[in-house]
Amino acid sequence: MPRHVTLRGSGDDAPPSPHRLSATPSPGRQSPIGQPSAPSPPESAHPDQPIGLDAVRAFATACVTPAENPADTSEMPVGIGRSVGIGTSVGIETEWFVVDSRAVHRAVSPARTRRALDQIVGLGTGAAVPVLPGGSRLTFEPGGQLELSGPPARLAVAVQSTAADLRLVRAALAEDGLAVVGMGVDPLRAGVRQTTASRYAAMEEHFRTGGGTSGGVMMCSTASVQVNLDLGATPAQAVERFRLTHEIGPVLTAMFAASPALAGRRTGWRSTRQAVWSGIDASRTRSVLDLPAPPAATGDAGPATAARPGDLVERWVRYLLDAKLMMIADPVRDLGPGEDRHFVPVTGGHTFGDWVAGRGPVERAPTLDDLSYHATTVFPPVRPRGWWELRYLDAQPGDGWRVAVAVAAALLDDPIAARGAAEACAPVARRWPTAAMLGMADEPLRLAAVRCLELAAAALRRAGCVDLAEAVDMFAERYPQRGRCPADELSERFALIGPTGLLREEAQLCVSVA
């Protein structure tokens, strides 16, 4: 989503141009050299030329369809139906609240964070975005949240690289009395936009004028762990993997819920972050699978089913067309520092489909660049981008992100775990609100979570990831087996020491693991 601002002050989630593909943080359709790529435009389309429905469909197809005839089939993704274990590439994105350990109630500006991080030995600053020695790109969210976006790699390597980069970040920040804290929502400080890029000003204005009551909170006060996984080896397998990401979604949301408080008060939700997202315009936050099946489909079992690859393409086409426009590029406006385009908000309720049909907010027709950027402003629980973006996990305290990433990857990539997870999660596959509110206090969700963690740990051991398997076992014993999730622990500490004490303790804990 277009919420990043790089350490140099420019936005980071605009559609990558060809010369930036090697810097893309998330795994997607793999080229012969293993680099991810963004969805390819139709051969006849130019980024600046007007587009119609055919170009929208071609774009959507590229988002959900695996690459054909890969150069090395041994590198193909795995999942349901494959007979091998964990082996796909994983992209890890962790978001953190930056805290002044001596004055935790104060917001920390990106400029101060940037100065501290500039001291890291080996920090690469020659590219558009600073890159840590382990490959993680450093960006900021609008409220000053710090994000590390690791390059795609096998699970063990991806986790090790992110952990090494995170240690460098924690150590550098500690030199200036700063720390990073992992929770889904800031429990104390009211979020304020700290970036000046036009895209974030436009986003803020869009939300303020009717894009959702929770938009400002989402921008400036939330943080997540995002897991990016390959589409699959075939179109049919891509559909199965996409369906499974949704079936396990409520269970993973519940077991990793870690945001019980906002702005100094407990909210009554285990995942307040999910509650915040539910207050945003549904045209950009509902699941792609919530859209009705295309009229041509037969034998569809309901809204949670994508029976054929073509059905998924049509659903994604409709999602993109039905979603309200958030902002558009204004080519005649002057650019700010570090910006490659100037954006203006769209506040009239126009959809991208309206624009394609000639009823948009401006006279000019939309281009492929407009479509590509529009796709980054929609936020379904799982977003197709040439890979699957799992967006429903709260940021985790301490090093809990390792468990969240490992469990998600294991349940999708190991065929035994995938089949078992689909069976365990089927009875609770639609319980998103319950998962966010009750977490592991809901018994059906708890039982499914315990089973999923057993399956994930076994899959990780089969893959030789023994340390991650042990971390999953410890998480299971500490939380789901006791009917708890991280939010329950955080909430109890909140009651004892208040939001300031909780934020201070978490800052100290994060420094101690550097």
Residue pairs with C-beta under 8 A, 6 or more apart in sequence:
1 13
1 376
1 377
1 379
2 11
2 13
2 14
2 199
2 200
2 203
2 373
2 376
2 377
3 13
3 141
3 142
3 200
3 203
3 219
4 11
4 12
4 13
4 139
4 140
4 141
4 147
5 11
5 12
5 110
5 139
5 140
5 141
5 142
5 195
5 197
5 200
6 12
6 128
6 129
6 130
6 137
6 138
6 139
6 140
6 338
7 110
7 114
7 117
7 129
7 130
7 138
7 139
7 140
8 128
8 129
8 130
8 338
9 195
9 196
9 197
9 337
9 338
10 128
10 197
10 337
10 338
10 339
10 340
11 197
11 199
11 200
11 339
11 340
12 129
12 137
12 139
13 376
14 340
14 341
14 372
14 373
14 376
15 38
15 369
15 372
15 373
15 375
15 376
16 23
16 24
16 38
20 128
21 35
21 36
21 37
21 38
22 35
23 127
23 128
23 129
23 131
23 137
24 35
24 36
24 37
24 38
25 91
25 93
25 136
25 137
25 149
25 150
25 151
25 152
25 228
26 36
26 91
26 93
26 149
26 152
26 228
26 385
26 387
26 389
27 36
27 88
27 89
27 90
27 91
27 152
27 228
27 229
27 230
27 387
28 36
28 37
28 38
28 152
28 228
28 230
28 231
28 385
28 386
28 387
29 36
29 37
29 62
29 66
29 67
29 231
29 386
29 387
30 36
30 37
30 67
30 70
30 75
30 89
30 230
31 37
31 67
32 70
32 71
32 72
34 75
34 89
34 152
36 89
36 91
36 152
36 386
36 387
37 386
38 372
38 385
38 386
39 59
39 62
39 63
39 372
39 385
39 386
40 62
41 47
41 55
41 58
41 59
41 62
41 368
42 54
42 55
42 58
42 59
45 51
45 55
45 58
45 368
46 368
47 367
47 368
47 369
47 372
48 367
48 368
48 369
49 367
49 368
50 364
50 365
50 366
50 367
51 356
51 365
51 366
51 367
51 368
51 370
51 371
52 356
53 317
53 356
55 368
55 371
56 317
56 320
56 321
56 352
56 356
56 371
57 313
57 317
59 320
59 368
59 371
59 372
59 375
60 313
60 316
60 317
60 320
60 384
61 313
62 386
63 316
63 375
63 384
63 385
63 386
64 231
64 238
64 242
64 309
64 312
64 313
64 316
64 384
65 231
65 235
65 238
65 309
65 313
66 77
66 230
66 231
66 232
66 233
66 234
66 235
66 237
66 238
70 76
76 233
77 87
77 88
77 89
77 229
77 230
77 231
77 232
77 233
77 237
77 241
77 413
78 84
78 85
78 86
78 87
78 88
78 233
78 413
78 414
78 415
79 88
79 232
79 233
79 237
79 240
79 241
79 244
79 412
79 413
79 415
79 418
80 237
80 240
80 241
80 244
80 415
80 418
80 419
80 422
81 237
81 240
81 415
82 233
82 237
82 415
83 415
84 415
85 413
85 414
85 415
85 459
85 462
85 463
86 154
86 155
86 409
86 410
86 413
86 414
86 459
86 460
86 462
86 463
86 465
87 154
87 413
87 463
88 154
88 229
88 230
88 409
88 412
88 413
89 152
89 153
89 154
89 158
89 230
90 152
90 153
90 154
90 155
90 158
90 227
90 228
90 229
90 405
90 409
91 149
91 150
91 151
91 152
91 158
91 227
91 228
91 229
91 387
92 148
92 149
92 150
92 158
92 159
92 162
92 225
92 226
92 227
92 228
92 401
92 405
93 147
93 148
93 149
93 150
93 224
93 225
93 226
93 227
93 228
94 147
94 148
94 162
94 166
94 182
94 225
94 226
94 395
94 401
95 141
95 145
95 146
95 147
95 223
95 224
95 225
95 226
95 395
96 145
96 146
96 147
96 148
96 180
96 181
96 182
96 223
96 395
97 145
97 180
97 181
97 182
97 183
97 186
97 223
97 395
98 108
98 113
98 144
98 145
98 146
98 173
98 178
98 179
98 180
98 181
99 108
99 178
99 179
99 180
99 181
99 503
99 504
99 506
99 507
100 106
100 108
100 177
100 178
101 177
101 178
101 179
101 504
101 507
101 508
101 511
102 177
104 188
104 500
104 503
104 504
104 507
105 188
105 189
105 500
105 503
106 189
107 143
107 144
107 189
107 192
107 194
108 144
108 178
109 144
109 194
110 140
110 144
110 194
110 195
112 176
112 178
113 140
113 144
113 146
113 173
113 178
115 176
116 172
116 173
116 175
116 176
116 178
117 123
117 130
117 138
117 169
117 172
117 173
119 172
119 175
120 132
120 133
120 168
120 169
120 172
122 132
122 133
123 130
123 131
123 132
123 133
124 130
124 131
124 132
124 133
129 137
129 138
129 139
130 137
130 138
131 137
131 138
132 138
132 148
132 165
132 168
132 169
133 164
133 165
133 168
134 150
134 160
134 161
134 162
134 164
134 165
134 168
135 150
135 151
135 153
135 161
135 165
136 148
136 149
136 150
136 151
136 161
136 162
136 165
136 166
137 148
137 149
138 146
138 147
138 148
138 169
139 146
139 147
139 149
140 146
140 147
140 194
140 195
141 147
141 219
141 220
141 223
142 193
142 194
142 195
142 200
142 203
142 204
142 219
142 220
143 186
143 191
143 192
143 193
143 194
143 219
143 220
143 221
144 194
144 220
145 220
145 222
145 223
146 169
146 180
148 162
148 165
148 166
148 169
150 158
150 161
150 162
150 165
151 158
151 161
152 158
152 228
153 161
155 405
155 406
155 409
155 410
155 413
155 463
155 465
155 468
156 463
156 464
156 465
156 468
158 405
159 402
159 405
159 406
159 468
162 401
163 399
163 402
166 180
167 513
167 514
169 180
170 179
170 180
170 510
170 511
170 513
170 514
171 514
173 179
173 180
174 511
174 514
179 506
179 507
179 508
179 510
179 511
180 510
181 397
181 503
181 506
181 507
181 510
182 223
182 258
182 395
182 396
182 397
182 398
182 400
182 401
182 506
182 510
183 223
183 258
183 259
183 394
183 395
183 397
183 490
183 506
184 222
184 223
184 224
184 257
184 258
184 259
184 271
184 272
184 273
184 274
184 394
184 395
185 217
185 221
185 222
185 223
185 259
185 261
185 262
185 272
185 273
185 276
185 394
186 221
186 222
186 223
186 262
186 263
186 503
187 259
187 260
187 261
187 262
187 264
187 490
187 494
187 499
187 502
187 503
188 261
188 263
188 264
188 499
188 500
188 502
188 503
189 221
189 263
189 503
190 221
190 263
191 216
191 217
191 219
191 220
191 221
192 220
193 200
193 201
193 204
193 216
193 219
193 220
194 220
196 336
197 336
197 338
197 339
198 333
198 336
198 339
198 342
198 343
198 344
199 327
199 339
199 343
200 219
201 343
201 345
202 326
202 327
202 343
202 344
202 345
203 215
203 219
203 326
203 327
203 345
203 377
204 215
204 216
204 219
205 345
205 347
206 215
206 326
206 327
206 345
206 346
206 347
207 215
207 216
207 218
207 219
207 280
208 215
208 216
209 345
209 347
210 281
210 347
210 349
211 280
211 281
211 324
211 326
211 347
212 218
212 279
212 280
212 281
212 285
213 279
213 280
214 275
214 276
214 277
214 278
214 279
214 280
215 279
215 280
215 281
217 262
217 276
217 279
218 276
218 277
218 280
221 262
221 263
221 276
222 259
222 273
222 276
222 277
223 273
223 394
223 395
224 273
224 391
224 393
224 394
224 395
225 256
225 393
225 394
225 395
225 396
225 401
225 404
225 405
226 389
226 390
226 391
226 393
227 389
227 390
227 393
227 404
227 405
227 408
227 409
228 387
228 388
228 389
228 390
229 241
229 245
229 387
229 388
229 390
229 408
229 409
229 412
229 413
230 387
230 388
231 238
231 241
231 386
231 387
231 388
232 238
232 239
232 240
232 241
235 309
236 308
236 309
238 309
238 312
239 306
239 307
239 308
239 309
239 311
239 312
241 388
241 412
242 288
242 289
242 306
242 312
242 382
242 384
242 388
243 289
243 304
243 305
243 306
244 411
244 412
244 418
244 421
244 422
245 381
245 382
245 388
245 390
245 412
246 287
246 289
246 304
246 381
246 382
246 429
247 304
247 421
247 422
247 425
247 426
247 429
248 408
248 411
248 421
248 422
248 425
248 452
249 381
249 382
249 390
249 392
249 429
249 432
249 435
250 425
250 428
250 429
250 430
250 431
250 432
250 434
250 435
250 445
251 424
251 425
251 428
251 435
251 445
251 448
251 449
251 452
252 390
252 392
252 393
252 404
252 407
252 408
252 452
253 271
253 274
253 392
253 393
253 394
253 432
253 435
253 436
254 270
254 271
254 434
254 435
254 436
254 438
254 439
254 440
254 442
254 445
254 446
254 449
254 485
255 439
255 440
255 445
255 449
255 452
255 453
255 479
255 480
255 485
256 393
256 394
256 396
256 400
256 403
256 404
256 485
256 486
257 269
257 270
257 271
257 274
257 394
257 435
257 436
257 439
257 485
257 486
257 487
258 270
258 271
258 394
258 395
258 396
258 397
258 400
258 485
258 486
258 487
258 490
259 269
259 270
259 271
259 272
259 273
259 394
259 487
259 490
260 266
260 267
260 269
260 270
260 272
260 487
260 488
260 490
260 491
260 494
261 267
261 272
261 490
261 491
261 494
261 499
261 502
262 272
262 276
264 499
265 499
266 491
266 494
266 495
267 275
268 437
269 275
269 436
269 437
270 436
270 437
270 438
270 439
270 441
270 485
270 487
270 488
271 394
271 435
271 436
271 437
271 439
271 487
273 394
274 392
274 394
274 432
274 435
274 436
275 436
275 437
277 285
277 379
278 285
278 433
278 436
280 379
281 324
283 322
283 323
283 324
283 351
284 323
284 324
284 326
284 377
284 378
284 379
284 380
285 378
285 379
285 380
286 380
287 380
287 381
287 382
288 312
288 315
288 316
288 319
288 380
288 382
288 384
289 303
289 304
289 305
289 306
289 315
290 303
290 304
291 303
291 315
291 318
291 319
291 322
292 303
293 300
293 303
293 305
293 306
293 307
293 311
293 315
294 310
294 311
294 314
294 315
294 318
297 307
297 308
297 311
299 307
300 307
300 311
301 307
304 429
304 430
306 312
306 315
316 384
319 378
319 380
320 352
320 371
320 374
320 375
320 378
321 351
321 352
321 353
321 356
322 351
322 352
322 353
323 351
323 352
323 374
323 377
323 378
324 346
324 349
324 350
324 351
325 346
325 350
325 351
325 352
325 354
325 355
325 360
325 361
325 374
326 345
326 346
326 374
326 377
327 343
327 344
327 345
327 346
327 377
328 343
328 344
328 346
328 361
328 362
328 370
329 341
329 342
329 343
329 369
329 370
329 373
330 341
330 342
330 343
330 344
331 341
333 342
333 344
334 342
335 341
335 342
336 342
346 361
348 361
350 359
350 360
350 361
352 366
352 371
352 374
354 360
355 361
355 365
355 366
355 370
356 365
356 366
358 365
360 366
366 374
375 385
379 391
380 391
381 390
381 391
381 392
381 432
382 388
382 389
382 390
382 391
382 392
383 389
383 391
390 408
393 404
393 408
394 486
394 487
395 401
396 403
396 404
396 486
397 486
397 490
397 506
397 509
398 509
398 510
398 513
399 513
400 475
400 486
402 468
402 471
403 468
403 471
403 472
403 475
406 456
406 460
406 465
406 468
406 471
406 472
407 452
407 453
407 456
407 472
410 417
410 455
410 456
410 457
410 459
410 460
410 463
411 417
411 418
411 421
411 452
411 455
411 456
411 459
412 418
413 459
414 455
414 459
414 462
414 463
416 455
416 458
416 459
416 462
417 455
417 456
417 458
417 459
420 451
420 452
420 455
421 451
421 452
421 455
424 447
424 448
424 451
424 452
424 455
425 448
425 452
427 444
427 448
428 434
428 435
428 442
428 444
428 445
428 448
431 442
431 444
431 445
434 442
434 445
435 442
435 445
438 445
439 445
439 484
439 485
439 487
439 488
440 446
440 449
440 479
440 480
440 482
440 483
440 484
440 485
440 488
441 483
441 488
443 483
446 480
446 483
449 480
450 476
450 480
450 481
453 472
453 473
453 475
453 476
453 480
454 476
456 469
456 472
457 469
457 472
457 473
457 476
458 469
460 466
460 468
460 469
460 472
461 469
478 484
479 485
479 486
479 488
490 502
493 501
493 502
493 505
494 502
497 505
